[in-house]
Amino acid sequence: MNSIRIQGGIALQGKVLIQGSKNAVLPVLAATLLTQECSCIRNCPRITDVHSMVCLLKALGCHVCWQERGIVIDSSRMREGELPQEAVTGMRSSLCLLGALLGRCNEVVMEYPGGCVIGERPIDLHLSALRQMGVEFTEKAGKLRAAAHKLHGAHIRLPFPSVGATENIILAGVMAEGDTVLEGAALEPEIRTLCRFLCCCGAWIDCAGENRLVIHGGRRLYGTDFTVPSDRIVAGTYLFGCIGAGGNVLLEHAPVEEMGAVLETARRMGGHVCVSSEGIYVQAPERPHSLELITAPYPGFPTDLQSVVLAVQAMGDGCSHIRETIFENRFRIVEELEKMGACIERKDSRSVTVRGVRSLHAACVEARELRGGAALVVAGLMAQGESLVRGCSYIYRGYENICRDFRELGARVTSV
Ligand code: EPZ
């Protein structure tokens, strides 16, 4: 069941409950290692990246179990050691274990986290920041060994607001001796969620300024009961899906306060968007309005929704210009969209021009990464006829059940 069959040309109608946030929950799961107690994480999405993280936590000796109310992690009997190879190489998001394990046991040996289709995914910013905190990096049998005789605070300036590097600095900093001042921190909501979780556990973190954090280290952390926010990228995927396929939908529990740039873009595309305590209500325009879109670090437009806007603009009412500033290779779906009749010109490696066509036709297309795969499902909803999206294991890394969700909105979508 690694493909999705879509009967396109049907406007969406109805409401869908938005799942918990993948990019918020992964660093929180890693942070449970710092408490040596039991923590309950509510609204945890059941996605393959979470299952992979759970495998890693169990391999380290944690007791993990899913309950109705969420996932419970007991890290009291964690043993130190190498992370299992098969789990780390396949998943970038385990990189946040680097900071957590350094904070917990001052040493970790792990595979070099792999790059992926969207980019080389270097870790130089992580390494240079952690070195300032007393961490030494060496190579051991082809793996990355990180060890700190004594983890200590530092004054760190990030030249780019890397989300992952910010998370690792926070995870190491709460356990380091002394204070860590981080300038140039990433501002993504997932960072605030991680800080909120750690403060619930007893940490002291000052979100001192626009992008300046002060992490007061050396405090004992305790288990807690924490609820993860809804996933802003999943909500945005369904929001733009409606704008592309037509109709009107309610995205229940969407994290409205984290979606300013997304809602502004949806309105620029002609969507009629209302927010309420229930979530986000959107009514699609007759045809998506073309626009200029540039991705940027938060609070700018999120790179993770660039692909789905590109897919929707394939049927826009004019020429759209899309520029990707975060990852160097996030246009792999262009060739797949062209199979459906899209008219897209690659200006350079970081920008494309999309000339909207009146209709797309169904095709068999290939997902090659998570967000591009979700965008191809949206394109299938827009196209006339029955499309097939293959390689959907990528999509299940971040979407609990994209078929179930779109069916809730009246789409004819089945996994096959
Ligand atoms: C996180 O990735 C997210 N992943 C990504 O979501 C998201 O697209 C990205 O942040 C940006 O918002 C998770 O949270 C698990 P970065 P991360 O470090 O931490 C370069 C999804 O689909 N860079 O902010 O890897 C890097 O190459 C995923 O859910 C360095 O050069 O993002 C990239 O060009 C995809 N050196 C840019 O910075 C470094 O040491 C942004 O990377 C680190 C990063």
Residues whose N, C-alpha, C, O or C-beta is under 5 A from the ligand:
A	BS01	EPZ	N23 S93 R121 P122 I123 D124 L125 H126 P161 S162 V163 G164 A165 T303 D304 I326 F327 L370 R371
